[in-house]
Amino acid sequence: MASLGRSDVFKHALFQGVTCLRIFYGLNRFSEDLDFILQKPNVDFELRPYQRHIRDELTAYRYDIEIADRNKADVAVKRAFLKDASLGKVLNLRHVDRTGPAAKIRIKLEVDTNPPIGSGQELEYLDFPFVSTVAVQDKPSLFAGKIHALLCRKYVKGRDFLWYTSQGIGVNFEFLASAITQLGPWEGQEITVDKNWTFSQLDRRIASIDWRKAAEDVRRFVPTEQQASLDLWSRELFLRQLEKLAQVIQ
């Protein structure tokens, strides 16, 4: 991220996703994904000019790096890409002075070149390994993206929803509405995506999910000291969090 901050990429793109939440907003979990959206649609945007910045910086820290197109990734990584039309790379890193699993890391890098409209943004700073600036989605826009994922994806990741509602974060409904009509079961439909519509759909979605199964699906990614909280996952818990969100959004 620091190497990208030395380029001009953040004149065009915003950082988003779980890694963004981890680095800049204090989410207590890790991800090996780097997700971005352009500030405005541009089908001609290319990643190639920025790959040099990444490669040069990681080489200085004694990492060998291979940058491959996503069509060369395994099935699990391919499923993680959100849009077929987005730009995607897989960064395969190996530290030359280490051996074993810790010596290797694989990072998915994705840029949505046709993003929903209406995202908010903030300018944040990194101070390691050197000072650089990063343009990021603001929290209400990130939460809108998470709600879109919860309503439209086949698989469920409830931890981030709990984090957002526990933080008292609002929702960027303009961005959510654009995302809803761009991709998913309501694609192309003229619907009013406001508080009432969103809460009605979230209520239905929460009621339809097997939360015990959803908790088991993510258990291996949760630190040991947080395992007990997964046993509390239930329809009632998530509906209670939805009530908390309703108090934030008046």
LUMTOR-816102 format. One record per residue: residue number from 1; residue in three letters; y, x, z of N, C-alpha, C in turn. Coordinates in steps of 0.02 Angstrom, whole numbers. Atoms other than C-alpha are relative to their C-alpha. Layout:
N
R    k    r     n.y     n.x     n.z    ca.y    ca.x    ca.z     c.y     c.x     c.z
R  NUM  ALA       Y       X       Z       Y       X       Z       Y       X       Z
...
% end
This chain:
250
R    k    r     n.y     n.x     n.z    ca.y    ca.x    ca.z     c.y     c.x     c.z
R    1  MET     -60      41       0       0       0       0      63      43       0
R    2  ALA     -58     -45      -2     119     142      39      12      30     -69
R    3  SER      -8     -30      67      86     220    -131      30     -51     -48
R    4  LEU     -29      52      42     124      54    -217      73     -11      17
R    5  GLY     -69       7     -21     283      44    -114      46      52     -31
R    6  ARG     -39     -51      33     341     203    -200      13     -17     -73
R    7  SER     -10      21      69     328     116    -369      48     -60       0
R    8  ASP     -44      59       4     428     -33    -431     -40     -65       0
R    9  VAL      43      60       5     282    -156    -415      28     -58      40
R   10  PHE     -24      54     -42     369    -255    -278      66     -30     -24
R   11  LYS     -53      36      35     511    -297    -394     -30     -59     -39
R   12  HIS      34      51      41     383    -404    -483     -51     -41      40
R   13  ALA      57      31     -33     246    -449    -358      12      -7      75
R   14  LEU       0      10     -72     220    -511    -180     -71      13      27
R   15  PHE      63     -10     -34      82    -455     -62     -19     -63      36
R   16  GLN      24      61     -34     -25    -598       6     -70      11      26
R   17  GLY      70      -4     -19    -194    -634      82     -12      27      70
R   18  VAL      21     -19     -68    -291    -579     236      26      69      19
R   19  THR     -24     -67     -16    -244    -395     225      74      -1      14
R   20  CYS     -72       9     -14     -61    -446     217      10     -26      70
R   21  LEU      -5      28     -67     -85    -551     373     -16      53      53
R   22  ARG      20     -52     -47    -172    -406     460      54      52      11
R   23  ILE     -47     -56      -5     -43    -273     421      68     -23      27
R   24  PHE     -69      17     -14     119    -371     438       9     -58      50
R   25  TYR      -8      58     -42      84    -527     541     -48      -3      59
R   26  GLY      40      -6     -60     -46    -473     669     -65     -38       2
R   27  LEU      65      33       0    -203    -564     613     -53      49      24
R   28  ASN      48     -44     -33    -348    -496     714     -67       1     -37
R   29  ARG      61     -13      36    -474    -465     577      16      42     -62
R   30  PHE      -9     -45      57    -500    -348     430     -24     -32     -65
R   31  SER      24      18      66    -524    -370     244       5      62     -44
R   32  GLU      -4     -54      48    -557    -252     100      32     -23     -65
R   33  ASP     -34      27      58    -452    -356     -20      75      15       2
R   34  LEU     -72      -4       9    -278    -323     -85      20     -52     -52
R   35  ASP     -16      57      44    -209    -484    -159      76      -5      -9
R   36  PHE     -71       5      18     -42    -507    -247      11     -60     -46
R   37  ILE     -21      47      51      51    -640    -343      65      25     -29
R   38  LEU     -64     -17      31     190    -611    -467      54     -48      25
R   39  GLN     -55      43     -22     360    -678    -418      16     -53     -52
R   40  LYS      -4      50      52     363    -768    -585     -54      15     -52
R   41  PRO      55     -11      47     229    -793    -719      16      52     -53
R   42  ASN      -8     -51      51     203    -648    -838     -69      20     -24
R   43  VAL      67     -13      25      44    -643    -942      -6      71     -28
R   44  ASP       1     -67      27      94    -471   -1007       1      54      55
R   45  PHE      -2     -49     -54      97    -389    -835     -63      43      -1
R   46  GLU      56     -46       0     -15    -236    -822      -3      40      65
R   47  LEU      10     -40     -60     -89    -141    -676      -2      75     -15
R   48  ARG      10     -70      17    -115      21    -770      56      47      23
R   49  PRO     -52     -47     -22      57      98    -732      -3      14      75
R   50  TYR       1      -8     -72      25      75    -545     -64      34      25
R   51  GLN      61     -34     -20    -151     146    -543      12      74      13
R   52  ARG     -14     -71     -10     -79     321    -557      27      13      70
R   53  HIS     -28      -9     -67      19     299    -395     -57      -2      52
R   54  ILE      56       6     -47    -139     243    -304     -45      62      -4
R   55  ARG      46     -57       9    -247     382    -377      31      64      29
R   56  ASP     -32     -62     -23    -121     521    -340       4       3      76
R   57  GLU      -7       0     -73     -93     468    -160     -68       9      34
R   58  LEU      65      -5     -32    -277     447    -118     -32      68     -12
R   59  THR      24     -67      13    -320     612    -200      29      50      50
R   60  ALA     -32     -43     -49    -196     696     -83     -33      -5      68
R   61  TYR      35      10     -63    -295     623      63     -75      12      -8
R   62  ARG      68     -23      12    -457     693     -10     -49     -58     -11
R   63  TYR      44      53      23    -527     533     -81     -10       6     -75
R   64  ASP      17      10      71    -617     529    -247       4     -75     -12
R   65  ILE      -8      72      12    -573     362    -326     -20     -17     -72
R   66  GLU      18      28      65    -648     264    -468      30     -70      -4
R   67  ILE     -32      65       8    -548     115    -532     -34     -35     -58
R   68  ALA      39      36      50    -655     -11    -625      27     -70      -9
R   69  ASP     -17      69      11    -618    -178    -706     -49     -45      37
R   70  ARG      42      43     -42    -688    -326    -610     -64     -21     -35
R   71  ASN      62      19      34    -816    -363    -746     -56      50      12
R   72  LYS      51     -49     -17    -906    -207    -685     -21      -6      74
R   73  ALA      16       9     -71    -914    -270    -505     -65     -39       8
R   74  ASP      60      40     -12   -1069    -345    -425      19     -73      10
R   75  VAL     -11      72      -2   -1090    -532    -408      42     -21      59
R   76  ALA     -36      19     -60   -1025    -542    -230      75      13      -7
R   77  VAL     -70     -17       9    -862    -455    -276      32     -46     -53
R   78  LYS     -27      44      52    -840    -559    -433      17     -69      28
R   79  ARG     -13      66     -29    -851    -719    -330      64       0      40
R   80  ALA     -60      -4     -42    -705    -657    -224      64      -6     -39
R   81  PHE     -61       8      40    -583    -662    -369      16     -74      -6
R   82  LEU     -18      70      -6    -486    -823    -358      10     -35     -67
R   83  LYS     -15      30      64    -434    -852    -538     -31      41     -57
R   84  ASP      30     -35      56    -524    -811    -699      52      39     -40
R   85  ALA     -51     -31      41    -358    -768    -782      40      55      37
R   86  SER     -38     -51     -37    -295    -651    -645     -23      70     -19
R   87  LEU      18     -70      10    -292    -463    -661     -39      24      59
R   88  GLY      42     -23     -55    -429    -382    -559     -27      70     -11
R   89  LYS      29     -66       0    -484    -207    -516     -43       8      63
R   90  VAL      40     -19     -57    -615    -135    -401      10      74      12
R   91  LEU     -14     -70     -18    -566      26    -311     -59      26      41
R   92  ASN      56     -31     -35    -716     131    -261      22      68      25
R   93  LEU     -26     -61     -31    -666     268    -138     -56      37      36
R   94  ARG      47     -41     -37    -768     413     -70      37      60      29
R   95  HIS     -33     -57     -32    -701     537      58     -43      62      -9
R   96  VAL      40     -59      19    -755     711       3     -26      39      60
R   97  ASP      21     -38     -58    -774     778     181     -45     -40      47
R   98  ARG      41      42     -44    -882     638     252     -63     -20     -37
R   99  THR      62      25      27   -1057     573     229     -17     -66      34
R  100  GLY      21      63     -30   -1143     408     264      45     -58     -21
R  101  PRO     -37      61      19   -1074     230     252      75       6      10
R  102  ALA     -72      -5     -14    -905     278     328      37      40     -53
R  103  ALA     -33     -42      51    -872     395     182      21     -41     -60
R  104  LYS     -14      40      60    -862     252      56      33     -65      19
R  105  ILE     -31      65      -8    -755      99      39      14     -30     -68
R  106  ARG     -14      35      63    -736     -31     -98      54     -52      13
R  107  ILE     -57      45      -9    -573    -127    -117       9     -42     -62
R  108  LYS     -16      45      54    -543    -279    -224      76      -7      -5
R  109  LEU     -72       7      12    -369    -282    -301      10     -54     -52
R  110  GLU     -10      56      46    -310    -443    -383      73     -19      -3
R  111  VAL     -69      23      11    -144    -499    -457      -2     -65     -38
R  112  ASP      -6      64      34    -111    -681    -499      61       3     -46
R  113  THR     -55      -6      48      -8    -670    -658      30     -68     -20
R  114  ASN     -27      67      12      18    -859    -668       1     -38      66
R  115  PRO       1      27     -68      62    -902    -488      30     -70       4
R  116  PRO     -37      61     -15     110   -1071    -417      73      17      14
R  117  ILE     -71     -12     -12     298   -1090    -404      18     -17      72
R  118  GLY     -27      21     -64     399   -1101    -245     -16      43      60
R  119  SER      17     -42     -57     337    -957    -139      62      29      32
R  120  GLY     -51     -38     -36     449    -887      -4     -22      72       7
R  121  GLN      17     -70      -6     457    -701      26      43      35      53
R  122  GLU     -35     -42     -48     509    -568     150     -10      73     -20
R  123  LEU       7     -72      11     538    -381     142     -23      32      65
R  124  GLU      28     -32     -58     430    -283     263      -4      76     -12
R  125  TYR       1     -73       4     412     -97     301     -66      27      27
R  126  LEU      55     -41     -26     265      21     320      29      65      25
R  127  ASP     -23     -65     -25     288     178     424     -56      51       1
R  128  PHE      56     -46       3     118     259     391     -33      -7     -68
R  129  PRO     -11     -70     -19      79     376     309      71      25     -13
R  130  PHE     -71     -15       9     262     371     258      36     -67      -6
R  131  VAL     -39      62       1     401     242     259       4     -26     -72
R  132  SER      -6      33      65     394     119     114      12     -74      11
R  133  THR     -14      71      -5     444     -60      79     -51     -40     -40
R  134  VAL      49      44      31     329    -204      34      29     -71       0
R  135  ALA     -20      70       4     380    -377     -28     -61     -43      12
R  136  VAL      58      41     -20     265    -506      52      18     -74      -2
R  137  GLN     -10      72      -9     242    -693      51      18     -14      73
R  138  ASP     -14      19     -69     318    -774     205     -57     -42      27
R  139  LYS      57      33     -32     204    -859     330     -10     -73     -21
R  140  PRO      13      69      24     234   -1041     276     -32      -2     -69
R  141  SER      31      -2      67     188    -993      97     -72      23       4
R  142  LEU      68     -22     -11      34    -898     155     -43     -56      28
R  143  PHE      37      56     -29     -18   -1049     258     -13     -53     -53
R  144  ALA      11      48      54       6   -1162     107     -58      23     -44
R  145  GLY      56     -26      39    -111   -1047      11     -66      -9      35
R  146  LYS      61      11     -38    -239   -1059     150     -22     -73      -1
R  147  ILE      17      71       3    -230   -1249     151     -27     -18     -69
R  148  HIS      27      11      68    -253   -1250     -38     -72      23      -5
R  149  ALA      68     -26       1    -408   -1142     -16     -48     -45      39
R  150  LEU      42      42     -41    -476   -1253     122     -17     -66     -35
R  151  LEU      11      64      33    -455   -1409      17     -38       7     -66
R  152  CYS      24      -6      69    -511   -1338    -150     -60      46     -10
R  153  ARG      58     -44       9    -643   -1203    -121     -63     -33      26
R  154  LYS      64      26     -22    -826   -1239    -100     -22      30      67
R  155  TYR      20     -32     -63    -846   -1115      43      58      -3      49
R  156  VAL     -48      12     -53    -756   -1124     210      13      63      40
R  157  LYS     -19     -54     -46    -661    -992     309      49     -30      50
R  158  GLY     -41      36     -48    -598   -1079     464      41      42      47
R  159  ARG     -35     -42     -49    -539    -930     565      74       4     -14
R  160  ASP     -71      -8      16    -375    -909     473      38     -65      13
R  161  PHE     -33      64     -15    -336   -1095     488      15      -5      75
R  162  LEU     -12       0     -73    -356   -1080     677      57      47      18
R  163  TRP     -54     -48     -14    -242    -928     677      67     -29     -17
R  164  TYR     -64      29      21    -104   -1015     579      23     -55      48
R  165  THR     -20      56     -43    -107   -1171     688      16      24      71
R  166  SER     -16     -27     -67    -108   -1067     848      67      36       2
R  167  GLN     -63     -36       4      48    -975     788      60     -47      -9
R  168  GLY     -55      47      10     151   -1133     760      36       9     -66
R  169  ILE     -29     -14      65     180   -1092     577       3     -64     -41
R  170  GLY      -8      58      43     247   -1225     458     -32      12     -68
R  171  VAL      31      -2      66     192   -1260     280      52      -5     -54
R  172  ASN     -43       4      59     283   -1226     117     -31     -51     -47
R  173  PHE      31      54      39     245   -1393      34      15       7     -75
R  174  GLU     -13     -10      71     329   -1345    -130     -52      46     -31
R  175  PHE      51     -47      25     211   -1198    -151     -69     -32       1
R  176  LEU      64      34      -4      62   -1302     -93      -8     -50     -57
R  177  ALA       4      50      53     102   -1441    -217     -13      33     -67
R  178  SER      10     -35      63     113   -1317    -360     -71      27      -5
R  179  ALA      69     -27       0     -53   -1236    -311     -51     -56      -9
R  180  ILE      47      56       3    -140   -1405    -290      -6     -26     -72
R  181  THR       1      28      67     -91   -1465    -464     -19      53     -52
R  182  GLN      17     -53      47    -127   -1295    -544     -75      15      -1
R  183  LEU      70     -20      -4    -305   -1263    -482     -36     -41      53
R  184  GLY      40      38     -47    -437   -1371    -400     -14     -70     -24
R  185  PRO      20      67      21    -498   -1552    -403      58     -45     -21
R  186  TRP     -58      40      19    -320   -1620    -422      40      32     -57
R  187  GLU     -34     -37      53    -276   -1503    -566      28     -48     -53
R  188  GLY     -33      39      52    -150   -1581    -686      19     -71      19
R  189  GLN     -16      68     -21    -131   -1741    -585      70      -4      29
R  190  GLU     -67      11     -27      38   -1812    -538      -7     -33      68
R  191  ILE       6      25     -69      21   -1829    -350      57      28      42
R  192  THR     -53     -22     -46     148   -1814    -210     -32      37      58
R  193  VAL      30     -41     -53      93   -1671    -100      52      10      55
R  194  ASP     -45      -4     -57     189   -1703      60     -40       4      64
R  195  LYS      34      -5     -65     148   -1702     245     -56     -53       5
R  196  ASN      49      53      -8      58   -1870     240     -61      12     -43
R  197  TRP      56     -13      45     -49   -1827      89     -41      59      25
R  198  THR      35     -60     -22     -91   -1654     156     -42     -13      62
R  199  PHE      36      13     -62    -141   -1715     328     -59     -47     -12
R  200  SER      55      46      16    -246   -1855     256     -58      38     -32
R  201  GLN      52     -38      33    -341   -1733     144     -33      50      48
R  202  LEU      28     -46     -48    -362   -1605     283     -46     -36      49
R  203  ASP      42      39     -45    -430   -1740     398     -67     -15     -32
R  204  ARG      63      14      36    -560   -1788     267     -42      63      -7
R  205  ARG      36     -63      10    -605   -1607     233     -32      23      65
R  206  ILE      26     -22     -65    -625   -1564     417     -60     -43      20
R  207  ALA      55      45     -18    -736   -1717     442     -63      13     -41
R  208  SER      57      -9      45    -849   -1667     296     -38      65      10
R  209  ILE      28     -67      -5    -887   -1489     350     -50       5      58
R  210  ASP      47     -17     -53   -1039   -1432     450      27      62      34
R  211  TRP     -35     -56     -32    -940   -1324     570     -46      49      34
R  212  ARG      49     -46     -30   -1092   -1252     657     -26      49     -53
R  213  LYS      22     -43      54   -1154   -1187     491      56      47     -22
R  214  ALA     -58     -41      19    -980   -1125     446      10      58      49
R  215  ALA      -8     -53     -51    -972   -1028     610     -54      53      -8
R  216  GLU      53     -49       9   -1140    -946     578      11      44     -62
R  217  ASP     -13     -38      62   -1086    -894     403      49      57      11
R  218  VAL     -50     -53     -11    -942    -790     475     -15      41      62
R  219  ARG      12     -33     -63   -1022    -732     637      -6      76      -7
R  220  ARG      10     -73       7   -1069    -560     569      65      37     -12
R  221  PHE     -64     -33      11    -886    -526     530      45      -1      61
R  222  VAL     -42      10     -59    -822    -570     704     -19      51      54
R  223  PRO      16     -48     -53    -808    -437     842     -40     -32      57
R  224  THR      44      25     -53    -932    -454     985      37     -39      53
R  225  GLU     -37      33     -54    -799    -501    1112      29     -68     -20
R  226  GLN     -26      64      23    -746    -648    1003     -55     -48     -22
R  227  GLN      56      41      23    -920    -717     966      -2     -68      35
R  228  ALA       5      63     -38    -911    -849    1103      45     -54     -29
R  229  SER     -45      50      27    -764    -934    1018     -31     -38     -59
R  230  LEU      33      34      56    -874    -974     867     -43     -58      24
R  231  ASP      41      54     -26    -984   -1081     978      40     -64      12
R  232  LEU     -44      57     -11    -834   -1196    1001      21     -35     -64
R  233  TRP     -20      31      63    -812   -1232     817     -31     -69      -7
R  234  SER      24      69       7    -825   -1418     789      54     -41     -36
R  235  ARG     -48      45      31    -743   -1563     700      57     -15      49
R  236  GLU     -51      17     -50    -652   -1604     862      51      56       9
R  237  LEU     -45     -57      -8    -580   -1428     880      50       3     -58
R  238  PHE     -44      -7      58    -510   -1424     703      47     -60      -7
R  239  LEU     -45      57       0    -440   -1600     716      54       8      54
R  240  ARG     -50     -14     -52    -354   -1548     877      53      49     -26
R  241  GLN     -47     -48      28    -277   -1400     785      44     -34     -53
R  242  LEU     -39      38      48    -221   -1521     649      55     -40      36
R  243  GLU     -51      35     -40    -131   -1621     783      55      48      21
R  244  LYS     -51     -50     -17     -43   -1461     838      45      14     -59
R  245  LEU     -40     -11      60      13   -1432     660      48     -58     -12
R  246  ALA     -43      58      10      82   -1609     652      61       2      45
R  247  GLN     -57      -6     -46     192   -1570     802      51      51     -25
R  248  VAL     -45     -50      27     263   -1418     712      38     -27     -59
R  249  ILE     -30      27      60     298   -1513     551      23     -71      14
R  250  GLN     -27      66     -16     410   -1659     598      27     -34     -63
% end
